[in-house]
């Protein structure tokens, strides 16, 4: 496979949030599986991550039931989305202010093309959140910026200004990334380093957006929906957030199919 072919594979891989796809399509009502200890842990957390597999409908139902449970318990929270990049926040704010409809917001952000294919639950979550005046926060880096870094394209001065700052990665994080990527003959060490840099910009940008939100809203929980690879195994977004703050972070990793009980870890 030529370098262009590997680039297409990388975009596919990164666009799925470093998640392993599987055909599991089971559904179940999450409210039966979330006990009071679970809600105690959620109540004590400042940031709650749900590491989803983007094509698993069960994970989207989990997120939907989590939002409903938070509203039922009258917990003050906002939702942070990997699925929107930071340049799209004005469109989200316009929808929240009732200047445009939800459908118009989704059209302006091209949401259906990139994310709506995975699940209609995203739209239901947004509608429920909007009706309840729950803030929605765009977390991700602009895809054009990430693609430039992965390709090794020189960055403009404007691009440079968009890069997150003050975070540090390490070789363990790099090795973890390679483990998620799996072995791909044809990738050089330079390719792998560039791809890791691109993934890091995604994760560090989302960490920056979380930190900014919590600085402005210290008493509001932030529930983050992101691909599993962005939050699992002690790396990704929580790894970078932890470098700058002592926020109480809770990572929820829903299982697939009919077994929707989450694995969870405080960070």
MARPA-302935 format. One record per atom (N, C-alpha, C, O): x, z, y. Coordinates in steps of 0.1 Angstrom, whole numbers, plus 5000, padded with zeros to 4 digits. Each point is the difference from the previous one (the first is absolute). Layout:
N
XZY;...
This chain:
267
500850004988;499250005012;500950005012;500950085001;498849835009;500849995012;499750125009;499150084998;501749935013;499950115009;498650005007;499450115002;500049775001;498749995006;499050064990;499150075005;501049904982;499150064991;500150154999;499050074999;502249985002;500250155000;499450065012;499450115000;500649815012;499450065012;498550014998;499450105004;500049804990;498550014997;499750124992;499150075002;501749954987;499950114991;500150135008;499250104998;501849915011;500250125008;498850035008;499550125001;499949785006;498950025009;498850054992;499350095004;500549854984;498950044991;500350154996;499050085000;502249964996;500350134996;499850105012;499350104998;501349875013;499950095012;498650015005;499550115004;499749784995;498750005005;499150084992;498950055004;501449984983;499350094992;500450145001;499650094992;501349945017;500450145002;500850064989;500050124997;500849794996;500850044989;499250074989;500550094994;498349855004;499250064989;500049914988;500149885001;499850184987;499949924988;498549974998;499250095000;500549784998;498649964999;499650024985;500849994991;497950045007;499550014987;498549975000;499450015011;500049954978;498649945001;498950114999;498849964998;501550175003;499150104998;498949995010;500249995012;498550014984;498949985010;499050114998;498849995005;501550134989;499050104998;499750075013;500850005010;497950054991;499550075012;499450144996;499650014989;500550085020;499450134997;499950085013;500749975009;498350124991;499850085013;501050115000;500150094992;500849905019;501150095001;499550155002;500850094997;498049935009;499650135003;499950094988;500150125002;499849824986;499950094988;501450054996;500150094992;501049845013;501350034996;500850095009;501150054997;498449965016;500850075010;499550145001;498950025005;501950084990;499550145000;500450075012;500649945009;499150194992;500250075012;501550035003;500450015011;500449994978;501550015003;500549885007;500850015009;498749874986;500349885007;499750015015;500849965008;498050084995;499650005014;500750115008;500249985012;500250124981;500950105007;501349945004;500550035011;500149904979;501349935003;499849905012;500949995008;498049934991;499849915011;499850075013;500549955011;498850164989;499750075012;501350065006;500050025013;501050014979;501250055005;501049905005;501050035006;498849844991;500949905003;499849945014;498950005005;502249965001;500049935013;499849854998;499349935008;501450014982;499949864997;499849994985;500650064992;498349865004;499749984986;500149854997;499449925007;501550054984;500249864996;499349974987;500050084991;499349805009;499549954988;500849884996;499949905007;500850114982;500849884996;499249924990;499850034989;499749865017;499149914992;500749894994;501149965004;498349984985;500449874995;498949905006;498950024997;501649895011;499149935009;498849924992;499049985006;501349984982;499049924993;499250094990;499249944992;500950195009;499250094991;498850055007;500150095009;498749864988;498850055006;499850154999;499450065009;501150004980;499850144998;500750085011;499550105005;501749855000;500750075010;499349995014;500050095008;499349804994;499249995012;498850095000;499650055010;499849964978;498950104999;500550145002;499350085006;501849954989;500750135003;500150035015;499650105005;500949805002;500250015015;498650025006;499950085010;499149854986;498750015006;499450144998;499550065009;500649994979;499550134997;500850115007;499550105004;501849884998;500850095007;499550015015;499850115005;499949785001;499550005014;498750075000;499750075009;499449904982;498750065000;500150154998;499350085006;501749974985;500250144998;500550075013;499650115003;501349825004;500550065012;498950015011;499950105007;499249804994;498950015009;499050114996;499550075009;500349944978;499050104995;500550145004;499250095003;502149934996;500650135003;500450025015;500550105004;499149805004;500150015014;501550025004;500350075010;500649884983;501450005003;500449905011;499549884999;501250155010;500449915011;501249914996;501050054997;498749825002;501149914994;499949865007;499049975006;502149964992;500049865003;500649934988;500550064991;499349805009;500549924989;501149915005;499849935010;501450084983;501149915003;500049894990;500050024988;500249855016;499949894991;501349925000;500549955010;500050034978;501149914998;499549865003;500749915004;498050064994;499449875000;499849945014;499749895002;500650195008;500049955014;501450035006;500650104997;500049805010;501250035007;499850055014;499049985006;502150075000;499850075013;499649915011;499450055010;500849824989;499649915011;498549984999;499449945010;499950104979;498649984999;499250135004;498849995000;501950115005;499350125004;499049975011;498950065000;501449865010;499049975011;498749944994;498950045006;501149884984;498849954994;499250124993;498850005002;501950094992;499350114994;499450095010;498950054999;501949975012;499450085011;498849945007;499150075004;500949794997;498949935006;498850024991;498950025005;501349984982;498850024991;499550155001;498850025001;502250075000;499650145001;499250035013;499250095000;501149835010;499450025013;498649925001;499450005010;500349934979;498849924999;500049885009;499049955004;502250004999;500149885008;499949884991;499649895004;500850124983;499849894990;499550074988;500050124998;499449794993;499550054987;501150014990;501149965002;498550114987;501050014989;500449874995;501249974997;497849945001;500449864995;500949935010;500949934996;498950095017;500949945010;501450064999;501049925001;499150214997;501350064999;500749954988;501249975000;498150024988;500649954988;500549865002;501049964994;498249965013;500449865003;501249995009;500949924997;499250165013;501150005009;501350044993;501149955004;498850144987;501250054992;500349924988;500950034992;498249875005;500249924988;500050084987;500649974990;498650145011;500050104989;499549944987;500650034989;498349895011;499449954988;501049924992;500050004988;500849925019;500949914994;501150074993;500449974988;500150145018;501250074994;499650124992;500850034990;498150035012;499750134993;498650004995;499750074989;499349865017;498650014995;499949944986;499050034993;502049895003;499949944986;500150114990;499649984988;501050135015;500250114990;498850084998;499750044989;499549995021;498950094998;499050005012;500550015011;498249994987;499050025010;500050155005;499450035010;501250064982;500050145004;500750035013;499750095007;501449824996;500650025013;499049995011;500050085010;499149824990;499049985010;499150125001;499650045010;500050014978;499150125000;500650125006;499450085007;501949944990;500750115005;500149995016;499750105007;500649784998;500049985014;498750035006;499950065011;499049894983;498750025006;499650155000;499550045010;500850034979;499750145000;500850075010;499550095007;501849884994;500850065010;499549985014;500050085009;499749794994;499549975013;498750075004;499950055011;499249964979;498750075003;500350145003;499250065008;501850004985;500350145002;501050035011;500450115002;500049785005;501050015011;501350064995;500750075008;499749894980;501350044995;501049895005;499849884998;501350165009;500949915005;500749924988;500250064989;500149825014;500849914990;501349965007;500049955011;501150074982;501349975006;500749894992;500250014988;500349895019;500849894994;501450064999;500650045010;500049954978;501350064997;501149904998;501250045003;498549854993;501149914994;500849935011;499549985012;501649974984;500849915009;499449864999;499449964990;500849965021;499549865000;500749934989;501250014998;498149914994;500649934988;501049905004;501049984993;498949965019;501149915005;501350065001;501049954997;499050185008;501350075002;500650034986;501249984998;498050074993;500550034986;500549884993;501050004994;498349895008;500549874993;501349965006;500849954993;499450065020;501349965006;501150084994;501149954997;498750185002;501050094994;500349964986;501250004996;497849984996;500249964986;500749874999;500849984990;499049925019;500649874999;501450015006;500949914997;499450195011;501350015007;500049925013;501149965005;497750015000;499949935013;500450095011;499650115001;501249845009;500350085011;498850055008;499049925001;501050205004;498950065007;500249985015;501150015005;497849965001;500049995015;500050145006;499950104993;500349905020;500050135007;498750074999;499950124998;499049805002;498750064998;499850064986;499550104998;501149824992;499950054986;500850144999;499550094994;501749915012;500850125000;499250125005;500250114995;499049875016;499350115006;498950064990;499650115002;500049814989;499050044991;500550084988;499250064992;502149945006;500650064988;499950165002;500250055011;499450024978;500050145001;501450065001;500949944995;499250175011;501350065002;500150154995;498950065000;502349994998;500250144997;499850044985;500050124997;499949784995;499850034985;501349964993;500749915004;499550154985;501149974991;499649984986;499250074994;501349825000;499849974986;501350054992;500950055006;499149934981;501250034992;500049924988;499049924997;502050094995;500249924988;499050034989;499649924992;499950215008;499050034990;498749935003;499349964991;500350035022;498849935004;500249854996;499049944996;502250005006;500349874997;499849974985;499449914995;501250194997;499949984985;498550024996;499649934990;499750155016;498650014997;499249875003;499249964992;501149985019;499549875004;500349904989;499149924996;502150075000;500449904989;499350034987;499649904993;500150235004;499250034989;498649955000;499549954990;499950065022;498749945002;500049854999;499049944995;502050005011;500149855000;500249954985;499549894997;501250184995;500349954987;501149905000;500549965011;500050004978;501149915000;499649865002;499149954993;501549985017;499749865003;501349925001;500650015010;499849924980;501249925001;499849905011;498949945001;502150045007;499949915011;500150085014;500349945010;499350184989;500250095012;501450045001;500650064991;500049915021;501450055002;499950145006;498950055004;502250024997;500150135006;499549995015;499350095005;501149805002;499649985014;498449995000;499450055009;500149874982;498549985000;499350144998;499150035008;501450054983;499450134997;500150095012;499150085002;502049925004;500250095012;499149965011;499450085007;500449794995;499049955010;498650044997;499250045009;500449944978;498750044996;499750155002;499050045004;502150044992;499850145002;499950045015;499250085004;501549855004;499950025015;498649975005;499550075008;499949824986;498749965004;499050114996;499150045008;501050004979;499150114996;500250135008;499050075003;502249965001;500350125007;499349995014;499550105005;500549785001;499449995013;498550024999;499450065009;500049894980;498650034998;499850154999;499150055008;501650024984;499850144998;500350085012;499350095003;501849885004;500450075012;499049985011;499750095008;499849794993;499049975011;498750094997;499550055009;500149954979;498850084997;500350155002;499150075005;502149974991;500350145003;500050035015;499550105005;501049815003;500050015015;498650015005;499750095009;499449834986;498650005005;499350134996;499250065008;501149994980;499550134996;500550115009;499250095004;502149914999;500550115008;499449995014;499850105006;500149785000;499449995013;498550055000;499650075009;499749904981;498650044999;499950154999;499350075008;501549994984;500050154998;500550075013;499650115003;501349835004;500550065012;498850015010;499950095008;499349804993;498950005009;498850084995;499250055008;500749964979;498850064994;500450104989;499849984988;500950135016;500550094990;499050074991;500350044989;498449975016;499050064992;499149914992;499050044994;501449835005;499249904993;500849964988;501249955001;498350064987;500649954988;500149855000;499149935006;501950014989;500149864998;500049964986;500950044992;498149895004;499949954986;500649855000;499549925006;501550064986;500749875000;499749934987;500350054989;499349835013;499849914989;501149904999;500249925010;500650084980;501249914999;500349974985;499550074991;501249825007;500449974987;500850114993;500750075007;499249944980;500650114993;501550005002;500650115001;500049785000;501550005002;500550055013;501150025002;497949995008;500450055013;500050155001;500550065009;499050014980;499850155001;500550074988;500050135000;500349814989;500350074988;501550034998;500849955006;499450144984;501350034995;501050065011;501250004998;498250065012;500850075010;500649915010;500950055008;498849824992;500649915010;498849945008;498950055000;501449845008;499049935008;499750085012;500850075006;497949924998;499650065013;500250155001;500650055009;499050034981;500250155001;501550035001;500350105007;500649834987;501450025001;500549995014;500850095005;498749825003;500449985013;499350105010;500650055009;498149984988;499350095008;500750145000;500250075010;500249964977;500750134998;501350025008;500450115002;500249785001;501350005007;499850055015;501050055006;497849944999;499850045014;499050115002;499850055012;499550004978;499050105002;499850094988;500549964989;498950155012;499750084989;498550004997;499450104996;500049795007;498549984997;499850024985;500849974991;498050095006;499750024986;499449864995;498949965004;501849984986;499649874995;499550014986;500750074992;498249875005;499550004986;499949864995;499349925007;501350044982;499949874994;499050004989;500250084990;498849845010;499049984990;500249874993;500149895006;500150114981;500249884992;498949984990;500150054989;498749895015;498949994990;500449924988;500849905001;498750144988;500249924987;499149895000;499149995009;501049924981;499149885000;498850024991;499950104993;499249805008;498950004991;499150125001;499750045011;499850014978;499050105000;500650145002;499350105004;502049914995;500750135002;500549995015;501149955002;498150115007;500349995014;500650135005;500250015013;500150094979;500650125005;501449975006;500749934993;499650125019;501249975006;501250084995;499850124998;501349825001;501250085000;500350035015;499849925008;500850204995;500250035014;501350085001;500450074991;500249915021;501350075002;500150035015;499849925008;500550214995;500350035013;501449975004;500950024992;499349935020;501349965004;500550095012;501149985005;
